Amino acid sequence: MSKRYPIPPFTDRTAKEKIQLAEDAWNSKDPYRVVQAYTVDSEWRSCDLFINGTEEIIDFLFIKWRKELNYKLKKEYWAHTDNRIAVRFEYEYHNSQGQWFRAYGNENWEFDDNGLMKKRYASINDLPIEGTERKFK
């Protein structure tokens, strides 16, 4: 099995590097790029959805980015242990009617020994904003 560096146990530096890699992948809006960071049986909770495995992750991301247009994400380090990282994030997008949103949330990540994420639990709140209130352009 291939490794996805950095791998656990994480240090402050490697945890922050892992977060930046995730941010970069998600901002690519390429589900196939994003899914490479996860185990084939990865377990997700995203708001009210429970997602399991590569195919469901890919399907979820294709649907997400068809609805969330001009998506732009920023992740921040919160805490870590040997194989877990907690992240605070916010992202902005607009829907097909042109309404802008800013989403705020937290994620808890758990990694296997190869550096692949096996669990991702996200709590997210979307807030309608005016286009003039955008932070990420």
C-alpha positions in Angstrom: 0.0 0.0 0.0 1.3 3.5 -0.9 2.0 6.1 1.8 0.5 9.6 1.8 3.0 11.9 3.4 3.3 13.3 5.9 2.4 10.2 8.0 1.6 9.8 11.7 2.8 10.4 14.3 2.3 14.1 13.5 4.3 17.0 14.8 3.0 20.6 14.7 4.9 21.0 11.4 3.6 17.9 9.8 0.0 18.4 11.0 0.0 21.8 9.4 1.6 20.5 6.3 -1.2 17.8 6.1 -3.8 20.6 6.5 -2.3 22.7 3.7 -2.3 19.6 1.4 -5.9 19.0 2.1 -6.8 22.7 1.5 -5.0 22.7 -1.8 -6.7 19.5 -2.9 -10.2 20.7 -2.0 -9.6 24.0 -3.7 -8.8 22.1 -6.9 -12.4 21.0 -6.9 -11.2 17.7 -8.4 -12.9 14.8 -6.6 -10.3 12.3 -8.0 -7.5 14.4 -6.5 -9.2 14.8 -3.2 -10.1 11.1 -2.8 -6.5 10.0 -3.1 -6.0 11.3 0.5 -8.5 8.8 1.9 -8.6 5.1 2.6 -10.9 3.1 0.3 -13.3 2.5 3.2 -13.0 6.0 4.6 -15.9 7.0 6.9 -17.3 10.5 6.7 -20.0 12.5 8.4 -20.7 15.8 6.7 -23.6 17.7 8.2 -26.5 15.3 7.9 -24.8 12.9 5.5 -23.0 9.7 6.3 -20.6 8.8 3.5 -18.5 5.6 3.2 -15.8 4.6 0.8 -14.2 6.0 -2.3 -17.2 5.9 -4.7 -19.5 7.7 -2.3 -16.9 10.3 -1.6 -16.4 11.0 -5.3 -20.2 11.2 -5.9 -20.6 13.5 -2.9 -17.9 15.9 -4.1 -19.2 16.0 -7.7 -22.7 16.9 -6.4 -21.2 19.4 -3.9 -19.2 21.4 -6.5 -22.1 21.4 -9.0 -24.2 23.2 -6.4 -21.4 25.2 -4.6 -20.1 27.4 -7.4 -16.8 29.4 -7.2 -16.0 27.4 -4.0 -12.9 28.7 -2.1 -11.8 27.1 1.2 -9.4 28.1 4.0 -8.4 25.5 6.7 -6.7 26.3 10.0 -4.9 24.1 12.4 -6.7 23.6 15.7 -5.0 20.6 17.5 -3.4 17.2 16.9 -2.3 14.0 18.5 -0.3 11.1 17.0 -2.7 10.2 14.3 -5.5 12.7 14.6 -5.9 16.4 13.5 -8.6 18.9 14.3 -9.2 21.7 11.9 -11.3 24.9 11.8 -12.4 26.0 8.3 -14.4 28.4 6.4 -15.3 28.5 2.7 -17.4 30.6 0.4 -19.5 29.8 -2.7 -22.6 30.9 -4.5 -25.5 28.9 -5.7 -27.0 28.9 -9.2 -29.2 31.8 -8.3 -26.1 33.9 -7.4 -26.7 33.9 -3.6 -23.3 33.9 -1.8 -22.7 31.8 1.3 -19.9 31.5 3.8 -19.7 28.1 5.6 -18.0 27.7 8.9 -17.0 24.5 10.6 -14.8 22.1 12.3 -13.4 18.7 11.2 -11.9 15.9 13.1 -9.6 13.6 11.1 -8.1 10.2 11.9 -5.4 8.7 9.8 -4.0 5.2 9.3 -0.3 4.3 9.5 0.1 5.1 5.8 -1.1 8.7 6.2 -4.5 8.1 4.6 -7.5 9.6 6.3 -9.8 6.9 7.5 -12.3 9.1 9.3 -13.5 12.6 8.6 -16.2 14.1 10.8 -17.4 17.6 9.8 -19.8 20.0 11.4 -20.7 22.9 9.0 -23.0 25.9 9.2 -23.8 28.0 6.1 -24.5 31.7 6.3 -25.9 33.7 3.5 -23.7 36.7 2.7 -23.7 39.6 0.2 -21.2 39.3 -2.6 -19.5 42.5 -1.2 -18.9 40.6 2.1 -16.7 37.9 0.5 -13.3 37.3 2.1 -11.9 34.9 -0.6 -11.8 36.2 -4.1 
